[in-house]
């Protein structure tokens, strides 16, 4: 039998490519609801209802901040040992929250206070739903995907989430015209219903007999601890704690660039709105290429350093820092700088970093004294969510403050880009330290030898 490491499944229990794609449909469904709430309804509040942009911005930040509950949700899934009930329940809450958000947007047209109150409740439900479904989905992938397939699995679910964004935005946009609030509610309800049905079909019987295997591999009664005690134990694990800090720092740098790239292109390089939109498309194209490269390298060279998640996580962070520094230079050089290649390179580095970080989460989730994969994944998910909530705010405030102090837009944006580059360099150092640490203890599925052990500890 092949040696097992950190929650990896045995050969007969591991997910094949079709199973991975099935779970990718859950991520796509999750993205479909989120894009309606955070993008479409954002625009409607600002444009059609003429509300301050800070309102949808605060609601989006709130849905991230509420995901600080991810560790508690992950702990709950650990207690039962099965993840599909949490995925289904999370998707149910997410779909409900999406429909309520549409109703709240419509209500704002008639009673703004009541609409805002309902929107706060809706985005709270969305945040909880994303946390429950997203955390358990990643844990299920971590436990059921062979280590050699984790880079490709991370790429597949990430790309399918982006596909969920794109397909929903295009399709919903078509059916929303001619626009009315009643049509918004109907379209959102239809998307939510389709997403929920797809999610149920995707996870139907996919866990199989995993719970029985876990029970057989853990003889005798398992001592239960409270959530607070379990969280304190996980936080005392050096790798889990350091990786949580790495996720927060790297995701802060990752998210901070989103809200300032197009304004930078317009204010400093004098690009038109259409040209700056193409720049964002160039960045996303680069990200897709980066994800594909990591997926192929991780699968083809799984037993070599070139295919390890350690290598790609550090390289992705370092490459992102270099890309951001080139953007800072572009502001001073002006239109003569090869701006599009710089943005494409930054996107590719971001894509490589994002996918390898998710693959690293899968490999490290089972590293600990007890089977607490959900709690660890929840801790890292909470760190990511808080970073996303703060990223755009920090970047926009930083650029405004730098412009006030330095006087020129080029210097202001360069300061922010350099700050983000420093965050990525610090993240690369943190990641290197994480992978150099010895595992706390292999769990019930694990042995200490074999090629998968080298990969899971970052020495593949």
Secondary structure, 3 states (H helix, E strand, C coil): CCCCCCCCCCCCCCCCHHHHHHHHHHHHHHHHHHHHHHHHHHHHHHHHCCCCHHHHHHHHHHHHHHHHHHHHHHHHHHHHCCCHHHHHHHHHHHHHHHHHHHHHHHHHCCCHHHHHHHHHHHHHHHHHHHHHHHHHHHHHHHHHCCHHHHHHHHHHHHHHHHHHHHHHHHHHHHHHCCCCHHHHHHHHHHHHHHHHHHHHHHHCCCCCCHHHHHHHHCCCCCCCCCHHHHHHHHHCCHHHHHHHHHHHHHHHHHHHCCCCHHHHHHHCCCCCHHHHHHHHHHHHHHHHHHHHHHHHHHHHCCCCHHHCHHHHHHHHHHHHHHHHHHHHHHHHHCCCCCHHHHHHHHHHHHHHHHHHHHHHHHHHCCCCCCCCHHHHHHHHHHHHHHHHHHHHHHHHHHHHHHHHHHCCHHHHHHHHHHHHHHHHHHHHHHHHHHHHCCCCCCCCCCCCCCHHHHHHCCCC
